[in-house]
Amino acid sequence: MKLKYTSLLLSGAFLLSVTSCKKTLVDINQNPNAAQVAQPDYLLTAATKTTADTYWGTANNMDASLLFVQYWSKIQYTDPDRYIYTNSAFQELWTVGYSKSIVNLNQIIKLGDAQANTNYKGVALVLRSWVFSLLTDAYGNVPYKQSANIDQYLTPAYDTQKDVYYALLDDLKAAQTALDPAGKAILGDVIYGNDIAKWKKFANSLRLRIALRIADRDAAKAKQVLDDIKAEGGAYISSNSDIAQFVYYNSPNQNPISNLFDTRDDYRISKTIVDKLFALNDPRLPVYASKTKDATPQTYVGLPNGLLVGDASSIGFTKTSKPGTYFLAPNAPAVIISYAEVLFDRAEAAARGFTTENAADLYKQAILASLAQYSITGGIASSYADQPAVQYDASNYKKSIGEQKWIALFGQGLEAFAEWRRLDYPQLQPAVAGTLNGKIPVRFIYPGTEQSLNGASYKAAVANQGSDVLTTKLWFDVN
């Protein structure tokens, strides 16, 4: 007994010694000049800019979704425009989304709870919902539940796209409750300048967007979301001054598109969008496209998508149009949700019978709001909206809304890619020298690192969803 007791004492002393050493090492490794607890305002600014940069940047926008929906095309290094990608091509949205955006937003939620500041929590829930929606819109099944605690779940399981959308609707409803204009103030908000009333509109507008994502799968659930918003007395983004967007500054904090065009000349505006704008005599053409460097009969010349390098360059760098100077400016905004989009969404909700609003009126308001977003108003705007080819067709609301929404979303590659898949308009033709047997991509492939670092979860997701290829339709993409 004496020997056992002595052994226990020695063991206890050893453990205390190890604990003491560990504590000492932790203390030594702390920076006395740095804050040990991150500030929510700094995290909010960082998470917002980081997400905006990848959302509006090269990998997910310029080299992928802007090409898929034929806003832009490539005049050199044309592989992406022909749907040729490596398994690391779509890494950025995944890596930034999970390791930077969501991690920081989760921390803001915890700090909001700790500081009894529900507005930080509400704002972070809105932004986190947006990030998760980008991820599931692009890839399909993605980690959601277990991604909140990476320390516990190093290889998080994937949730089905349906479950992710439904969870985001719950999160946004919780955000709406948490956001209180009369509550504690926040700092670090570079979207709305700490205006909580506008965040409440943003939250509801995102709920509306996601409700329509699921509408072809679960119309009753989609309608219930809109009924809840109405019962809460909630408002949507209601003017162009309410647009949710990240406004850039001059270098080094310039728009990623501006930054790329400072040193490269790989992209042109797509012939598809140019031809459509010409056909409708659309006054947004000189906003969306730049004049050709050399004089041409049409002034604005689009490049067909998916040409071979030699065929693309032979058409001529100086005889094809770059995107418009509005989008190449250093301070051009990264638009998250516009007023025009919300009006189109409300028009669709009415057309589906989810609300009693007037679909035709909302559709026309949406077109006028999009034009006004680029300072096109008055008679020019009215004449455009009143054209027979532009007017609302109640017998095919998906065509009317799909085509005009596609024009209005120019520049918002990821959102336009999701809406084109959902509405099936406009009816785009595959890339000229595309490699998918006459098909256009309908999803991003998972990053190759998921196969090596999270193999079991990756395999389960693929077994549930379908092959990890560009042509596998996602749950929300019904037709």
C-alpha positions in Angstrom: 0.0 0.0 0.0 2.9 2.3 0.9 4.6 1.6 -2.4 1.3 2.2 -4.3 0.7 5.5 -2.5 4.3 6.7 -3.2 3.8 5.8 -6.9 0.6 7.8 -7.0 2.3 10.8 -5.4 5.1 10.6 -7.9 2.7 10.3 -10.8 0.7 13.3 -9.6 3.9 15.4 -9.2 4.9 14.4 -12.7 1.5 15.5 -14.1 1.6 18.7 -12.3 5.1 19.3 -13.6 4.0 18.7 -17.2 0.9 20.9 -16.8 3.0 23.6 -15.3 5.6 23.4 -18.2 2.8 23.5 -20.7 1.3 26.5 -19.1 4.7 28.2 -19.0 5.3 27.5 -22.6 1.9 28.9 -23.5 2.6 32.0 -21.6 6.1 32.4 -23.2 4.6 32.0 -26.7 2.0 34.8 -26.2 2.7 38.1 -27.9 2.5 40.7 -25.2 1.7 43.4 -27.9 -1.1 41.5 -29.5 -4.7 41.0 -28.5 -5.4 37.5 -27.4 -9.1 37.7 -28.3 -9.9 38.7 -31.9 -12.1 41.8 -32.3 -15.4 41.1 -34.1 -15.1 44.3 -36.1 -11.7 43.3 -37.6 -12.9 39.8 -38.3 -16.1 41.2 -40.0 -14.1 43.4 -42.3 -11.6 40.7 -43.1 -14.3 38.0 -43.8 -16.2 40.4 -46.0 -13.3 41.4 -48.2 -11.8 37.9 -48.4 -15.2 36.5 -49.6 -15.8 39.4 -52.0 -12.3 38.9 -53.5 -12.8 35.2 -54.3 -16.5 35.7 -55.3 -15.5 38.4 -57.9 -12.0 37.1 -58.7 -10.3 35.0 -61.3 -10.9 31.3 -60.4 -14.6 31.3 -59.7 -15.8 34.2 -61.8 -13.5 35.1 -64.7 -12.2 31.6 -65.4 -15.4 29.7 -64.7 -18.9 31.1 -64.2 -18.6 34.2 -66.4 -17.6 31.8 -69.2 -20.3 29.2 -68.5 -23.1 31.8 -68.7 -21.4 33.5 -71.7 -20.9 37.0 -70.3 -17.2 36.8 -71.0 -15.0 34.7 -73.4 -11.3 34.0 -73.6 -9.1 35.2 -76.5 -6.0 33.4 -75.3 -5.3 30.5 -73.0 -8.7 29.3 -73.9 -8.8 25.9 -72.1 -11.3 27.1 -69.4 -13.6 28.5 -72.1 -13.5 25.0 -73.6 -14.3 23.4 -70.2 -10.9 22.0 -69.7 -9.9 22.1 -66.0 -7.5 20.4 -63.6 -8.7 19.0 -60.3 -7.3 22.0 -58.5 -9.1 24.6 -60.8 -12.0 25.1 -58.3 -9.9 24.9 -55.2 -10.2 28.6 -54.3 -13.9 29.0 -53.5 -13.7 25.9 -51.3 -10.5 26.8 -49.5 -11.3 30.5 -48.9 -14.9 29.7 -48.1 -14.1 27.2 -45.4 -10.7 28.2 -44.0 -11.1 32.0 -44.0 -14.7 33.2 -44.5 -16.6 30.6 -42.5 -14.0 30.3 -39.8 -14.0 34.1 -39.1 -17.8 34.3 -39.3 -18.2 31.4 -36.8 -15.9 33.3 -34.5 -17.9 36.5 -34.8 -21.0 34.5 -33.9 -19.3 33.2 -30.7 -18.1 36.7 -29.9 -21.5 38.2 -30.5 -22.9 35.7 -27.9 -20.1 36.4 -25.5 -20.6 40.1 -25.7 -24.4 39.9 -25.7 -24.4 41.7 -29.1 -27.0 40.0 -31.2 -26.3 42.3 -34.2 -22.8 40.9 -34.7 -24.3 37.4 -34.6 -27.1 38.4 -37.0 -24.7 40.0 -39.5 -22.3 37.0 -39.3 -25.2 34.6 -39.9 -26.3 36.5 -43.0 -22.8 36.5 -44.5 -22.2 32.9 -43.5 -25.4 31.9 -45.2 -24.3 33.7 -48.3 -20.9 31.8 -48.3 -22.6 28.4 -47.8 -25.0 29.2 -50.6 -22.1 30.0 -52.9 -20.5 26.7 -52.0 -23.6 24.5 -52.4 -24.8 26.3 -55.6 -21.4 25.5 -57.1 -20.5 22.0 -55.8 -23.8 20.5 -54.6 -23.4 18.5 -51.4 -20.9 20.2 -49.0 -19.9 20.0 -45.4 -22.3 22.2 -43.3 -23.1 20.8 -39.8 -19.7 19.6 -38.9 -17.8 22.5 -40.5 -18.6 24.8 -37.6 -16.2 22.9 -35.4 -13.1 21.9 -37.4 -11.2 21.0 -34.2 -13.6 18.2 -33.5 -14.3 17.2 -37.1 -11.1 17.2 -39.1 -12.8 15.3 -41.9 -16.3 16.7 -41.9 -19.2 14.8 -43.4 -21.0 16.4 -46.4 -24.6 17.4 -46.1 -27.0 17.0 -49.0 -27.8 20.2 -50.9 -31.4 20.0 -49.8 -30.4 19.9 -46.1 -27.9 22.8 -46.6 -30.6 25.0 -48.2 -33.1 24.2 -45.5 -30.5 24.9 -42.8 -29.6 28.2 -44.4 -33.2 29.3 -44.3 -33.3 28.5 -40.6 -30.1 30.4 -40.1 -31.4 33.4 -41.9 -34.7 33.4 -40.0 -32.6 33.3 -36.8 -30.5 36.2 -38.2 -33.6 38.2 -38.8 -34.6 37.8 -35.2 -31.1 38.6 -33.9 -30.8 41.8 -36.0 -32.1 44.7 -34.0 -31.7 48.3 -35.2 -32.3 49.5 -31.6 -29.7 47.1 -30.2 -26.0 47.3 -29.6 -24.0 49.0 -32.4 -21.5 47.1 -34.5 -18.3 48.2 -36.3 -16.3 46.9 -39.2 -19.3 46.6 -41.6 -18.0 47.5 -45.1 -21.2 46.6 -46.9 -23.8 48.8 -45.1 -21.7 51.0 -42.8 -23.1 49.3 -39.7 -26.8 50.0 -40.7 -28.7 47.1 -39.1 -32.0 48.0 -40.8 -30.4 47.3 -44.2 -29.0 44.0 -43.0 -32.5 43.0 -42.1 -33.5 43.7 -45.7 -30.4 41.8 -46.9 -31.4 38.8 -44.8 -34.9 38.6 -46.2 -33.7 39.1 -49.7 -31.3 36.1 -49.3 -34.2 34.1 -47.9 -36.2 34.9 -51.0 -33.3 33.9 -53.2 -32.9 30.5 -51.5 -36.7 29.9 -51.4 -36.7 30.1 -55.2 -33.7 27.8 -55.4 -35.8 25.1 -53.8 -39.1 26.0 -55.5 -39.0 23.4 -58.2 -38.3 20.7 -55.6 -40.5 21.9 -52.7 -43.0 24.6 -53.6 -44.8 24.4 -50.3 -41.6 25.0 -48.3 -40.7 27.9 -50.6 -44.1 29.5 -50.2 -43.9 29.0 -46.4 -40.6 31.0 -46.3 -42.3 33.9 -48.0 -45.4 33.6 -45.8 -43.1 33.8 -42.8 -41.3 36.9 -44.0 -44.7 38.6 -44.6 -46.0 37.5 -41.2 -42.9 39.0 -39.6 -43.6 42.3 -41.3 -40.2 42.0 -43.0 -38.9 44.1 -45.9 -36.7 43.3 -48.8 -34.0 45.4 -50.5 -36.2 48.2 -51.7 -34.0 50.6 -53.8 -30.7 50.7 -55.5 -29.3 52.4 -52.4 -30.0 49.2 -50.5 -27.9 47.0 -52.9 -25.7 44.5 -50.9 -22.3 45.0 -52.4 -18.6 45.4 -51.5 -17.2 48.6 -53.0 -13.5 48.5 -53.8 -11.0 51.3 -53.6 -7.8 52.1 -55.6 -4.8 49.9 -55.6 -3.8 47.8 -53.7 -7.5 47.4 -52.6 -8.9 47.5 -56.1 -11.5 45.3 -57.7 -9.9 41.9 -58.7 -11.1 42.4 -62.3 -9.4 45.7 -62.5 -6.3 44.2 -61.0 -6.1 41.5 -63.5 -6.6 43.7 -66.5 -3.7 45.9 -65.4 -1.3 43.2 -66.4 -3.2 40.7 -68.7 -5.3 40.7 -71.8 -6.9 37.3 -71.8 -10.6 38.1 -71.9 -13.3 39.6 -74.1 -17.0 40.1 -73.8 -18.9 37.1 -75.2 -20.6 37.2 -78.5 -23.7 35.7 -76.9 -24.4 38.7 -74.6 -23.4 41.3 -77.2 -25.7 39.8 -79.8 -28.6 39.8 -77.3 -28.0 43.4 -76.3 -27.8 44.4 -80.0 -31.0 42.5 -80.8 -32.9 44.4 -78.0 -31.2 47.7 -78.6 -30.3 47.5 -75.0 -28.8 50.7 -73.6 -26.5 48.7 -71.2 -24.3 47.6 -74.1 -21.8 50.5 -73.8 -21.7 49.8 -70.0 -21.1 46.1 -70.3 -18.7 46.2 -73.3 -15.8 48.5 -74.4 -15.4 49.8 -77.9 -13.0 47.8 -80.1 -9.6 49.4 -80.1 -9.6 49.4 -83.9 -12.7 50.9 -85.6 -15.2 48.2 -86.6 -18.6 48.5 -88.3 -20.4 47.5 -85.1 -18.2 49.3 -82.6 -18.8 46.5 -80.0 -17.8 43.0 -81.1 -18.1 39.9 -78.9 -16.0 36.8 -79.2 -17.6 33.4 -79.5 -17.0 31.2 -76.4 -14.7 28.2 -76.5 -12.6 28.8 -79.6 -9.2 27.2 -80.1 -6.4 29.5 -79.3 -5.4 30.1 -82.9 -9.0 30.8 -84.0 -9.6 33.2 -81.1 -6.5 35.2 -81.7 -7.0 35.4 -85.4 -10.3 37.3 -84.9 -8.1 40.0 -83.5 -7.3 41.5 -80.1 -8.0 45.0 -81.4 -11.1 44.1 -83.2 -13.0 42.5 -80.3 -14.4 44.2 -77.2 -13.1 43.9 -73.6 -15.7 44.2 -70.8 -16.9 47.7 -70.2 -14.8 50.3 -68.4 -17.4 50.3 -65.6 -16.4 46.8 -64.7 -12.7 47.4 -65.2 -12.5 50.4 -62.8 -10.5 49.9 -59.6 -13.5 50.8 -57.4 -16.1 48.8 -59.3 -18.4 47.0 -56.7 -18.7 43.3 -56.2 -22.5 43.0 -56.2 -24.0 40.4 -53.9 -27.7 41.0 -54.2 -29.1 43.9 -56.3 -32.5 45.6 -56.1 -33.2 44.4 -59.6 -32.6 40.8 -58.6 -35.0 41.1 -55.7 -37.7 42.5 -57.9 -37.2 39.7 -60.4 -37.5 37.2 -57.5 -40.7 38.8 -56.3 -42.1 38.7 -59.8 -41.3 35.0 -60.0 -42.8 34.3 -56.6 -46.0 36.0 -57.8 -46.0 34.1 -61.1 -45.7 30.8 -59.1 -48.6 31.8 -56.9 -46.5 32.2 -53.8 -47.7 35.8 -53.3 -50.6 38.0 -54.5 -48.3 40.6 -56.0 -48.5 41.6 -59.7 -45.8 39.7 -61.5 -45.8 41.8 -64.7 -45.5 45.1 -62.7 -42.6 43.7 -60.6 -40.9 42.4 -63.8 -41.0 45.8 -65.4 -39.8 47.5 -62.2 -36.9 45.0 -62.1 -35.8 46.0 -65.6 -36.0 49.7 -64.8 -34.1 49.1 -61.6 -31.3 47.3 -63.5 -31.1 50.2 -66.0 -31.0 52.8 -63.2 -28.2 50.8 -61.5 -26.1 52.1 -64.4 -27.7 55.6 -64.4 -30.0 54.8 -67.4 -33.3 56.4 -66.6 -36.1 58.4 -68.2 -37.4 57.9 -71.7 -34.6 55.7 -72.8 -35.3 53.3 -69.9 -39.1 53.4 -70.5 -38.8 52.8 -74.2 -36.6 49.8 -73.7 -38.9 48.2 -71.1 -42.0 48.8 -73.4 -40.6 46.9 -76.4 -42.7 43.8 -77.3 -39.5 41.7 -77.2 -38.9 42.8 -73.6 -42.4 42.8 -72.2 -43.5 40.2 -69.7 -45.0 36.9 -71.1 -47.2 35.4 -68.4 -47.4 32.2 -70.4 -43.7 31.6 -70.0 -42.5 33.5 -67.0 -39.3 31.5 -66.8 -38.3 32.7 -70.3 -39.1 36.4 -69.6 -37.6 36.5 -66.2 -34.7 34.2 -67.1 -33.5 36.2 -70.1 -33.9 39.7 -68.5 -32.4 38.5 -65.2 -29.4 37.1 -67.1 -28.8 40.5 -68.6 -29.3 42.2 -65.3 -26.9 39.9 -63.4 -24.0 40.7 -65.8 -20.7 40.4 -63.9 -22.2 38.3 -61.1 -20.9 35.0 -62.5 -21.7 32.6 -59.7 -25.3 33.9 -59.2 -26.0 34.0 -62.9 -24.7 30.5 -63.2 -27.1 29.3 -60.6 -30.1 31.1 -62.1 -29.4 29.9 -65.6 -29.4 26.3 -64.4 -32.6 26.8 -62.4 -34.6 28.8 -64.9 -33.1 27.2 -68.1 -33.1 30.6 -69.8 -31.5 32.0 -71.8 -31.0 28.9 -73.9 -27.2 29.0 -74.4 -25.2 27.0 -77.0 -22.1 25.1 -75.8 -18.6 26.4 -76.5 -17.5 26.2 -80.1 -14.7 23.7 -79.4 -16.1 22.5 -76.1 -15.0 19.2 -74.7 -18.2 18.0 -73.0 -19.9 16.4 -76.0 -22.2 19.3 -76.6 -22.9 20.2 -73.0 -22.2 23.2 -70.8 -20.9 22.7 -67.2 -23.7 22.6 -64.6 -21.5 22.4 -61.5 -17.9 22.8 -60.1 -15.9 19.7 -59.5 -14.7 19.1 -55.9 -11.1 20.2 -55.2 -8.6 17.3 -55.6 -7.5 17.8 -52.0 -10.9 16.5 -50.8 -10.1 13.1 -52.2 -6.8 12.9 -50.4 -7.6 14.7 -47.2 -11.3 13.8 -46.7 -11.6 10.7 -48.8 -14.4 8.9 -46.9 -16.7 11.9 -46.8 -15.9 12.8 -50.4 -16.8 9.2 -51.6 -20.0 9.3 -49.6 -21.0 12.6 -51.2 -20.2 11.4 -54.7 -22.2 8.2 -54.1 -25.2 10.2 -53.0 -25.0 13.0 -55.6 -23.5 11.4 -58.7 -20.1 11.4 -60.5 -17.8 14.2 -59.6 -17.8 15.7 -63.1 -18.9 19.0 -64.6 -22.0 17.6 -66.1 -23.7 16.1 -63.0 -26.8 18.0 -62.3 -27.4 19.2 -58.7 -30.5 18.7 -56.6 -32.0 22.1 -57.3 -31.4 21.9 -61.1 -34.6 19.9 -62.0 -35.0 20.3 -65.8 
